[in-house]
């Protein structure tokens, strides 16, 4: 019997440093599958953020640049503008994209930059050890919100897909999750579509992925999946928020 | 080629294109916005890339991205904007990417003013951003030299895979002078296939390239810093540029000055000469690498009794001059930095006080 399942070519052989139960590994694989299926590995440049995915370049086998905190969309703009033939994607977390990098993501999206953003939303800062993120839920505990997020002081969690979909410039904006196999399959389709729009030179594409952080949430992997399903998905509703056909 | 009369900012913009740089990202700021305005019109004519970024912070990373992908790229800004770009400068230097940054310096600190200043000497030569890095800093004294240095900057940036800064000022950016564009200063782009993220298919390789500055392993980080240090040492050996004016005399005073300020000092020296007083001027053209030995040699000439650094600052380059003169002569300072440029008469008065 021949080989029926294998690692995508666009992934390297390195073991990841991600914690048990973290969903980065799933999303890395989905991105790599999309790159493989579109046959663009040899002209793809990824941008690593600051955060848990800062060393994403160790797990992908394609050209990579490493940005400063939040600046990945500006860096991607620089690459894509001078080399429109390259396939460029950023892979950013919620602290990176929705806090320090809010300016860069808004303007890149509004200019309609023809690259792809993979946005991992796990409602917390992972790499620095569980601090409050702009996406942290009301009353959710974080090391910098030890009594839980007080929305009277810090406002409500930012819903980036909702916000970006309000821009008039055509784009593909979708929110997906990877908490269940069915969701993973849908997320796979969305990520591939996001890269397809880029390959076609059509529009800016943005895939938000609701993810887990068992370590910093203080949960087991299974508890984390359930908590995300129960607490995050009602607020962060899944689905396409904007397509270039709109 | 015939000379044309051009404003400094526009001449710098045209020089970049003549040097083969057709990628430009910038954010408007006085007194350098004419560079962006000129290139917004000119770059589409040569199928180039012009983009007005949303901030100098973002522009710094647009430059980083484009440079990392192996393309010639430039930005221009002025003091407060360069402060915002300093984060990216640190990253670009650490990741060893070539890029050209032009600072048309205005008065500071803070919002300061919009008139010429030399208050960014420390920022340009000693860091600005975090960590152990240096820019290669070129300081033109007029529009012609600004054009030549802009063209050379791309060659130097690629030779060292390091950001190069043109440190001008509002006077150089705003004034008009006759300029000649010398085609001989244009260099062929270097081959960047062994490091740039230009796509594996572009370079016909199966090996991917990484552009990064994170080295969590102490030995690796130390090694990256040693690699950078070796480049800065090579710059000190190979790239020092300077000029000494009126040094074939028994000068009693050595002025050290650069950029626009040196033009005024030159006039003052000519006027003093008419009075029978000989004063020389040492003008660094590279601020990093600083002409350490040359300024020492000029200062310790038998006839020279004292050295004075004259700057449009409150005393910045003077610290390098003091360092290099090593106490062999007294090193004085005179500076103004509100945007008014000290007059030749004022310089004559100050210099006479030293004799």
Interface residues (C-beta under 8 A of the other chain):
Chain A: X41 X42 X43 X44 X45 X47 X48 X54 X55 X57 X61 X62 X63 X64 X65 X66 X67 X68 X71 X72 X74 X75 X76 X77 X78 X79 X81 X82 X83 X85 X86 X103 X104 X106 X107
Chain B: X23 X25 X49 X51 X53 X54 X55 X57 X58 X59 X60 X61 X62 X63 X64 X65 X66 X67 X68 X69 X71 X73 X87 X88 X91 X95 X197 X198 X199 X200 X201 X202 X208 X209 X210 X211 X212 X213 X214
